Amino acid sequence: MSEIAESNVSAASRHQTRPANPDLTSGELLSGRSERAGALFEEALERVRQRTDRMFATLMVFQWLAGIGCALWLSPRTWVGAASSIHVHVWAAVFLGGAVTSLPVALAALRPGAALTRHTIAISQMLMSGLLIHLTGGRIETHFHVFGSLAFLAFYRDWRVIVSATLVTAADHLLRGLFWPSSIFGVINVDSWRWLEHSGWVIFEDVFLLIAIHHGLRDGALDAMRTAELEALKSNFECQVAERTADLTAEIAERVEAENRLRLRDCALNAAANAICIVDRPGSVIWINPAFTKLTGYSEGEVIGQNPRMLKSERHESEFYETMWKTVLAGEIWRGELMNRRKDGGLYPEEMTITPICDAHGEITHFIAIKQDISERKQAEAAMLEMHKRLLDASLEAGRAEIAINVLHNIGNVLNSVNVSANLLSEQTRKTPVKQLRRLVTLLFEQGDNLGAFFSADQRGRTLPVFLDQMAERLSRLRDDQATEVAALQKNIDHIKGIVLAQQRHAKVSGLNETLDVIELVEDALRLSGHGTERNSAQVVRDFAPSLPAITTEKHKVFQILVNLLRNANAACDDSSNAGKQVTVRARREDGQVLIQVVDNGVGIPGENLDRIFNHGFTTKNDGHGFGLHSCANAAKEIGGWISVQSDGPGQGATFTLGLPVERRVALVGKPRCQSADRPSVPANS
């Protein structure tokens, strides 16, 4: 076999005088080559041009009929007063379009592949573009027909055709722009150089088309040379086959060994638990293993030769498949999850890996897809999500209940003061000297006309002014005491109203983003958590940075977090034996965030509990449930923020930090395996 290869190489060297340079033109490539290569090139070029002639013959007839339809739809009739007649556009579409169409169609049928036919078709195609522009009143959208026509004319691989078409369309724009501008530009008055702008865009496209024609001719010449060389190699190889028959025995032995290896590989693939499918480059299935049949319900005969799109569930957007094929066609491995459909119509989720297979030149030839049914895993994930949702709902309900209990507790404390004030007012009302005043009035009425003698001679009359002065002093003190109690009563009632109002402002449906003042939000949380009432022994210290920005977030969730943190700080101080109990609330801006800290000097947190304090169900309180801080952590994450804790240990207090963004804001990796020189086309989506 090595001798055959060496002889083939020597034969190839005899038929190739110098290595092909891909930057040369087709003529330069074929010059000095065999006549066979030139003949093959001309035959291929002739076939392309004949096929393009037939394509344009069909296209011209279709455009003619489309022009008639356009005229009948846009302006079928013209009116002069009450009388109407067929619009001139209809006649132009029928007769002028027929005249433009007939000659190229006839030449395509009688003289396909001729230069005259090509140039006639190019001129007629440009005239048809001008007719369609005229029929649509010079609409700018119809001008794109010119660019499409030029692209089709490039199929001829003849730059002279492009030049003919460009000259015709430039002349059409110039003449009609001067004498009938409304038919080409859609307006009556246009600048005299307007045709140059349109011609410039046509020439702009021509540059790229001429480059494409150059590359097409060059590639055709290269293909012709390769074909000629292959024919020469084949002829030389056939002459040497008889001389190398003895080597076939060794080759057969090697092939048997290779087949044994392939058979072993096939056994391993057939025994694989995951479904395996091999697809060729055009997108047809060429092999599946038994696990594929078990997964999808399709037999081997029903799948081989079919496109994998037969499994599509219509549950994914086209962009999903475009991304998948863009990845594998770039030589990368694609991994992902998708929903597919079995033969019986049932849907199932699968995890799939698509690996591109490349030949020795680095060009992709096949794709291997490995599939795994993940229905059980998805069901388990769904169950976990449902359980998480239930736990979160329970946590939120518990948080709301705690807030409600806190509100009732605060109101209860204030009601104690209200009750004391009410009792004092009742007691003071009972002690009012109404009876003494009534006896005094009765005594005066008993004197009748002897009041003068009563005040001058009677001992009781002489002491009466002293008694009245004492009574006035007593009534004055009673009035002042009652006014003080009424003021205290009013203050406590206002406090109750403030607590209820704060709760009402924050008892809203979560999920609604609002722009909030940070300090006002913290003050409401302090008020609702009971700070400032007699039951809180800790002193509150406010440390707010100046010029804090407003934040846009979910007010209800932030309020729930702050109330929970303040309540925990109060409890930590109440349980502590430290003197000078204090809760400090800080607010500042840092790195585009607003940080709110609740610092207490209470019982502190042991180091082993810091990592578990936000876990669901973890609590150190006898009556705790472990929902509060876990709910706070979840709520902070949901609104794009975070929460952390720091403590130096028992008795050293704790610092909880809530980070909130000023504004709420809401990828596939594969290692390249191969990369072809020419990016292949995307096969049908699977």
SULVEN-V868873 format. One record per residue. N is the residue number from 0. RES is the residue in one small letter. SS is DSSP state (a for helix, b for strand, c for the rest). PHI is phi in whole degrees, 0 to 359 (NA if undefined). PSI is psi as a letter, one per 20 degrees, with the letter a starting at -180 (NA if undefined). Layout:
((N:RES:SS:PHI:PSI) (N:RES:SS:PHI:PSI))
//
This chain:
((0:m:c:NA:h) (1:s:a:294:h) (2:e:a:293:h) (3:i:a:297:g) (4:a:a:299:g) (5:e:a:295:h) (6:s:a:292:h) (7:n:a:296:g) (8:v:a:297:g) (9:s:a:294:h) (10:a:a:294:g) (11:a:a:296:h) (12:s:a:292:h) (13:r:a:289:h) (14:h:a:267:i) (15:q:c:232:o) (16:t:c:283:h) (17:r:c:204:q) (18:p:c:294:q) (19:a:c:286:p) (20:n:c:256:o) (21:p:c:295:i) (22:d:c:275:i) (23:l:c:280:q) (24:t:c:284:r) (25:s:a:297:g) (26:g:a:297:g) (27:e:a:293:h) (28:l:a:293:g) (29:l:a:278:i) (30:s:c:293:p) (31:g:c:84:i) (32:r:c:269:a) (33:s:c:290:q) (34:e:a:296:h) (35:r:a:297:h) (36:a:a:295:g) (37:g:a:295:h) (38:a:a:296:g) (39:l:a:299:g) (40:f:a:297:g) (41:e:a:294:h) (42:e:a:298:g) (43:a:a:297:g) (44:l:a:295:h) (45:e:a:295:g) (46:r:a:298:g) (47:v:a:298:g) (48:r:a:289:h) (49:q:a:295:g) (50:r:a:296:h) (51:t:a:292:h) (52:d:a:300:g) (53:r:a:296:h) (54:m:a:297:g) (55:f:a:291:h) (56:a:a:299:g) (57:t:a:294:g) (58:l:a:295:h) (59:m:a:297:g) (60:v:a:298:g) (61:f:a:296:g) (62:q:a:295:h) (63:w:a:298:g) (64:l:a:296:h) (65:a:a:296:h) (66:g:a:296:g) (67:i:a:298:g) (68:g:a:299:h) (69:c:a:297:g) (70:a:a:295:g) (71:l:a:294:h) (72:w:a:275:g) (73:l:a:281:g) (74:s:c:215:m) (75:p:c:289:h) (76:r:b:222:q) (77:t:b:240:q) (78:w:b:242:p) (79:v:b:232:n) (80:g:c:68:c) (81:a:c:272:i) (82:a:b:268:q) (83:s:b:226:q) (84:s:b:209:r) (85:i:b:295:p) (86:h:c:292:q) (87:v:a:298:h) (88:h:a:299:h) (89:v:a:295:g) (90:w:a:296:h) (91:a:a:297:g) (92:a:a:296:h) (93:v:a:285:g) (94:f:a:274:g) (95:l:a:295:g) (96:g:a:297:h) (97:g:a:295:h) (98:a:a:295:g) (99:v:a:293:h) (100:t:a:277:h) (101:s:a:297:g) (102:l:a:297:g) (103:p:a:298:h) (104:v:a:295:g) (105:a:a:296:g) (106:l:a:295:h) (107:a:a:297:h) (108:a:a:278:h) (109:l:a:269:h) (110:r:c:228:m) (111:p:c:293:p) (112:g:c:88:i) (113:a:c:283:q) (114:a:a:296:h) (115:l:a:301:g) (116:t:a:298:g) (117:r:a:298:g) (118:h:a:291:h) (119:t:a:297:g) (120:i:a:296:g) (121:a:a:297:g) (122:i:a:295:g) (123:s:a:295:h) (124:q:a:296:g) (125:m:a:292:h) (126:l:a:294:h) (127:m:a:295:h) (128:s:a:299:g) (129:g:a:297:h) (130:l:a:295:g) (131:l:a:295:h) (132:i:a:296:g) (133:h:a:295:g) (134:l:a:295:h) (135:t:c:266:j) (136:g:c:74:k) (137:g:c:74:k) (138:r:c:299:q) (139:i:a:296:h) (140:e:a:296:h) (141:t:a:289:h) (142:h:a:297:h) (143:f:a:293:i) (144:h:a:299:h) (145:v:a:297:g) (146:f:a:292:h) (147:g:a:296:h) (148:s:a:297:g) (149:l:a:299:h) (150:a:a:296:g) (151:f:a:295:g) (152:l:a:296:h) (153:a:a:294:i) (154:f:a:299:h) (155:y:a:292:h) (156:r:c:58:l) (157:d:c:225:o) (158:w:a:294:h) (159:r:a:294:h) (160:v:a:297:g) (161:i:a:297:g) (162:v:a:296:g) (163:s:a:301:g) (164:a:a:297:h) (165:t:a:293:g) (166:l:a:296:h) (167:v:a:295:g) (168:t:a:290:h) (169:a:a:293:g) (170:a:a:295:h) (171:d:a:297:g) (172:h:a:294:h) (173:l:a:293:g) (174:l:a:292:g) (175:r:a:289:h) (176:g:a:293:h) (177:l:a:277:g) (178:f:a:255:h) (179:w:c:210:m) (180:p:a:296:h) (181:s:a:295:h) (182:s:a:281:i) (183:i:a:245:h) (184:f:a:249:i) (185:g:c:82:j) (186:v:c:227:r) (187:i:c:276:g) (188:n:c:257:o) (189:v:c:226:r) (190:d:c:290:q) (191:s:c:294:h) (192:w:c:263:j) (193:r:a:300:h) (194:w:a:295:h) (195:l:a:293:h) (196:e:a:298:g) (197:h:a:295:g) (198:s:a:296:h) (199:g:a:298:g) (200:w:a:293:h) (201:v:a:296:g) (202:i:a:296:h) (203:f:a:302:g) (204:e:a:292:h) (205:d:a:302:h) (206:v:a:303:g) (207:f:a:289:h) (208:l:a:294:h) (209:l:a:294:h) (210:i:a:296:g) (211:a:a:296:g) (212:i:a:298:g) (213:h:a:301:g) (214:h:a:293:h) (215:g:a:296:g) (216:l:a:296:g) (217:r:a:296:g) (218:d:a:295:h) (219:g:a:297:g) (220:a:a:296:g) (221:l:a:297:g) (222:d:a:298:g) (223:a:a:297:g) (224:m:a:297:g) (225:r:a:296:g) (226:t:a:298:g) (227:a:a:297:g) (228:e:a:294:h) (229:l:a:295:h) (230:e:a:298:g) (231:a:a:295:g) (232:l:a:297:g) (233:k:a:298:g) (234:s:a:298:g) (235:n:a:292:h) (236:f:a:293:g) (237:e:a:297:h) (238:c:a:291:h) (239:q:a:257:i) (240:v:a:299:g) (241:a:a:297:h) (242:e:a:280:i) (243:r:a:244:k) (244:t:c:298:h) (245:a:c:297:h) (246:d:a:288:i) (247:l:a:294:h) (248:t:a:298:g) (249:a:a:295:h) (250:e:a:295:h) (251:i:a:296:g) (252:a:a:298:g) (253:e:a:297:h) (254:r:a:293:h) (255:v:a:299:g) (256:e:a:296:g) (257:a:a:296:h) (258:e:a:295:h) (259:n:a:298:g) (260:r:a:295:g) (261:l:a:296:h) (262:r:a:296:g) (263:l:a:296:g) (264:r:a:296:g) (265:d:a:297:h) (266:c:a:298:g) (267:a:a:296:g) (268:l:a:293:h) (269:n:a:292:h) (270:a:c:273:i) (271:a:c:295:q) (272:a:c:285:h) (273:n:c:276:q) (274:a:b:287:p) (275:i:b:234:p) (276:c:b:222:p) (277:i:b:248:p) (278:v:b:238:p) (279:d:b:280:r) (280:r:c:300:g) (281:p:c:293:i) (282:g:c:108:k) (283:s:c:251:q) (284:v:b:286:p) (285:i:b:245:i) (286:w:b:197:q) (287:i:b:222:q) (288:n:c:258:r) (289:p:a:302:h) (290:a:a:297:h) (291:f:a:296:g) (292:t:a:297:g) (293:k:a:296:h) (294:l:a:285:g) (295:t:a:262:h) (296:g:c:87:i) (297:y:c:270:p) (298:s:c:282:r) (299:e:a:297:g) (300:g:a:295:h) (301:e:a:279:i) (302:v:a:253:g) (303:i:c:301:p) (304:g:c:86:i) (305:q:c:266:r) (306:n:c:272:p) (307:p:a:300:i) (308:r:a:296:i) (309:m:a:298:i) (310:l:a:267:i) (311:k:b:299:p) (312:s:c:260:i) (313:e:c:63:k) (314:r:c:263:i) (315:h:c:241:q) (316:e:c:287:q) (317:s:a:299:h) (318:e:a:298:h) (319:f:a:298:g) (320:y:a:288:h) (321:e:a:297:g) (322:t:a:295:g) (323:m:a:299:g) (324:w:a:287:h) (325:k:a:298:h) (326:t:a:290:g) (327:v:a:289:h) (328:l:a:287:i) (329:a:c:276:j) (330:g:c:84:j) (331:e:c:251:q) (332:i:c:277:p) (333:w:b:252:p) (334:r:b:233:p) (335:g:b:183:r) (336:e:b:245:q) (337:l:b:208:r) (338:m:b:255:p) (339:n:b:239:r) (340:r:b:240:p) (341:r:c:282:r) (342:k:c:298:h) (343:d:c:282:j) (344:g:c:94:i) (345:g:c:287:q) (346:l:b:268:q) (347:y:b:212:q) (348:p:b:276:q) (349:e:b:220:q) (350:e:b:254:p) (351:m:b:233:q) (352:t:b:237:p) (353:i:b:248:p) (354:t:b:243:p) (355:p:b:284:q) (356:i:b:250:p) (357:c:b:247:q) (358:d:c:274:a) (359:a:c:294:h) (360:h:c:268:j) (361:g:c:83:j) (362:e:c:265:p) (363:i:b:288:p) (364:t:b:244:h) (365:h:b:216:r) (366:f:b:228:p) (367:i:b:249:p) (368:a:b:250:p) (369:i:b:248:p) (370:k:b:243:q) (371:q:b:220:p) (372:d:b:288:p) (373:i:c:243:k) (374:s:a:299:g) (375:e:a:296:g) (376:r:a:295:g) (377:k:a:296:h) (378:q:a:296:g) (379:a:a:295:g) (380:e:a:297:g) (381:a:a:297:g) (382:a:a:296:g) (383:m:a:295:g) (384:l:a:296:g) (385:e:a:295:g) (386:m:a:296:g) (387:h:a:298:g) (388:k:a:296:g) (389:r:a:296:g) (390:l:a:297:h) (391:l:a:294:g) (392:d:a:299:g) (393:a:a:297:h) (394:s:a:296:g) (395:l:a:296:g) (396:e:a:296:g) (397:a:a:297:g) (398:g:a:298:g) (399:r:a:296:h) (400:a:a:296:h) (401:e:a:297:g) (402:i:a:297:g) (403:a:a:297:g) (404:i:a:297:h) (405:n:a:297:g) (406:v:a:299:g) (407:l:a:297:h) (408:h:a:297:g) (409:n:a:297:g) (410:i:a:297:h) (411:g:a:298:g) (412:n:a:298:g) (413:v:a:293:h) (414:l:a:297:h) (415:n:a:300:g) (416:s:a:294:h) (417:v:a:299:g) (418:n:a:295:g) (419:v:a:298:g) (420:s:a:297:g) (421:a:a:295:g) (422:n:a:295:g) (423:l:a:298:g) (424:l:a:297:h) (425:s:a:295:g) (426:e:a:294:g) (427:q:a:293:h) (428:t:a:295:h) (429:r:a:293:h) (430:k:c:273:j) (431:t:c:295:p) (432:p:c:284:l) (433:v:a:289:h) (434:k:a:296:g) (435:q:a:298:h) (436:l:a:294:h) (437:r:a:295:g) (438:r:a:297:h) (439:l:a:296:g) (440:v:a:296:g) (441:t:a:298:g) (442:l:a:298:g) (443:l:a:292:g) (444:f:a:295:h) (445:e:a:293:h) (446:q:a:286:h) (447:g:a:61:c) (448:d:a:274:j) (449:n:a:259:k) (450:l:a:297:h) (451:g:a:297:g) (452:a:a:293:h) (453:f:a:298:g) (454:f:a:285:h) (455:s:a:264:h) (456:a:a:255:h) (457:d:c:277:p) (458:q:a:298:h) (459:r:a:294:h) (460:g:a:292:h) (461:r:a:290:h) (462:t:a:270:i) (463:l:a:297:g) (464:p:a:300:h) (465:v:a:296:g) (466:f:a:296:g) (467:l:a:295:h) (468:d:a:294:g) (469:q:a:295:g) (470:m:a:294:h) (471:a:a:297:g) (472:e:a:297:g) (473:r:a:295:g) (474:l:a:295:h) (475:s:a:295:g) (476:r:a:296:h) (477:l:a:296:g) (478:r:a:297:g) (479:d:a:295:g) (480:d:a:296:g) (481:q:a:293:h) (482:a:a:296:h) (483:t:a:297:g) (484:e:a:293:h) (485:v:a:296:g) (486:a:a:296:g) (487:a:a:297:g) (488:l:a:299:g) (489:q:a:296:h) (490:k:a:297:g) (491:n:a:293:h) (492:i:a:295:g) (493:d:a:297:h) (494:h:a:297:g) (495:i:a:298:g) (496:k:a:299:h) (497:g:a:296:g) (498:i:a:297:g) (499:v:a:295:g) (500:l:a:296:g) (501:a:a:298:g) (502:q:a:295:g) (503:q:a:295:h) (504:r:a:294:h) (505:h:a:255:i) (506:a:c:275:m) (507:k:c:242:r) (508:v:c:290:p) (509:s:c:287:r) (510:g:c:104:i) (511:l:c:262:p) (512:n:b:279:p) (513:e:b:227:q) (514:t:b:268:o) (515:l:b:237:q) (516:d:c:273:p) (517:v:a:296:g) (518:i:a:295:g) (519:e:a:298:h) (520:l:a:296:g) (521:v:a:294:g) (522:e:a:298:g) (523:d:a:298:g) (524:a:a:295:h) (525:l:a:298:g) (526:r:a:295:g) (527:l:a:287:h) (528:s:c:278:i) (529:g:c:98:j) (530:h:c:292:p) (531:g:c:101:i) (532:t:c:259:r) (533:e:c:290:h) (534:r:c:284:i) (535:n:c:263:o) (536:s:c:278:i) (537:a:c:280:q) (538:q:b:278:p) (539:v:b:262:p) (540:v:b:243:p) (541:r:b:259:p) (542:d:b:228:n) (543:f:b:254:p) (544:a:c:290:q) (545:p:c:289:q) (546:s:c:58:l) (547:l:c:289:p) (548:p:c:284:q) (549:a:c:289:q) (550:i:b:245:q) (551:t:b:249:o) (552:t:b:199:a) (553:e:b:272:o) (554:k:a:300:g) (555:h:a:298:g) (556:k:a:289:g) (557:v:a:297:g) (558:f:a:298:g) (559:q:a:299:g) (560:i:a:296:g) (561:l:a:296:g) (562:v:a:299:g) (563:n:a:296:g) (564:l:a:295:g) (565:l:a:294:h) (566:r:a:297:g) (567:n:a:296:h) (568:a:a:296:g) (569:n:a:300:g) (570:a:a:296:h) (571:a:a:297:h) (572:c:a:289:h) (573:d:a:297:h) (574:d:c:277:i) (575:s:c:266:q) (576:s:c:263:j) (577:n:c:293:q) (578:a:c:275:q) (579:g:c:66:l) (580:k:c:297:p) (581:q:b:210:p) (582:v:b:240:p) (583:t:b:252:p) (584:v:b:247:o) (585:r:b:247:q) (586:a:b:216:p) (587:r:b:207:r) (588:r:b:254:p) (589:e:b:205:p) (590:d:c:54:l) (591:g:c:75:j) (592:q:b:233:r) (593:v:b:252:p) (594:l:b:256:p) (595:i:b:245:p) (596:q:b:246:p) (597:v:b:245:o) (598:v:b:246:p) (599:d:b:232:q) (600:n:c:250:l) (601:g:c:272:b) (602:v:c:287:i) (603:g:c:77:r) (604:i:c:229:p) (605:p:c:297:q) (606:g:a:300:h) (607:e:a:290:i) (608:n:a:265:i) (609:l:a:297:h) (610:d:c:283:i) (611:r:c:249:i) (612:i:c:293:h) (613:f:c:263:j) (614:n:c:288:q) (615:h:c:292:p) (616:g:c:88:i) (617:f:c:276:p) (618:t:c:204:q) (619:t:c:249:j) (620:k:c:268:q) (621:n:c:295:h) (622:d:c:256:j) (623:g:c:276:r) (624:h:c:239:i) (625:g:c:79:j) (626:f:c:267:h) (627:g:a:302:f) (628:l:a:291:h) (629:h:a:298:g) (630:s:a:296:h) (631:c:a:298:g) (632:a:a:297:g) (633:n:a:295:g) (634:a:a:295:h) (635:a:a:297:g) (636:k:a:294:h) (637:e:a:296:h) (638:i:c:263:j) (639:g:c:82:j) (640:g:c:249:a) (641:w:b:203:r) (642:i:b:217:q) (643:s:b:219:r) (644:v:b:224:q) (645:q:b:217:p) (646:s:c:206:q) (647:d:c:274:j) (648:g:c:127:a) (649:p:c:303:p) (650:g:c:80:i) (651:q:c:254:j) (652:g:c:75:a) (653:a:b:210:q) (654:t:b:232:o) (655:f:b:256:p) (656:t:b:242:p) (657:l:b:250:o) (658:g:b:258:p) (659:l:b:233:p) (660:p:b:290:q) (661:v:c:297:h) (662:e:b:228:p) (663:r:c:285:p) (664:r:c:232:q) (665:v:c:263:NA) (666:a:c:NA:q) (667:l:c:242:p) (668:v:c:240:p) (669:g:c:217:q) (670:k:c:277:p) (671:p:c:302:p) (672:r:c:252:h) (673:c:c:202:r) (674:q:c:209:o) (675:s:c:277:q) (676:a:c:293:g) (677:d:c:255:p) (678:r:c:296:o) (679:p:c:288:r) (680:s:c:287:q) (681:v:c:280:p) (682:p:c:287:r) (683:a:c:297:q) (684:n:c:296:q) (685:s:c:260:NA))
//
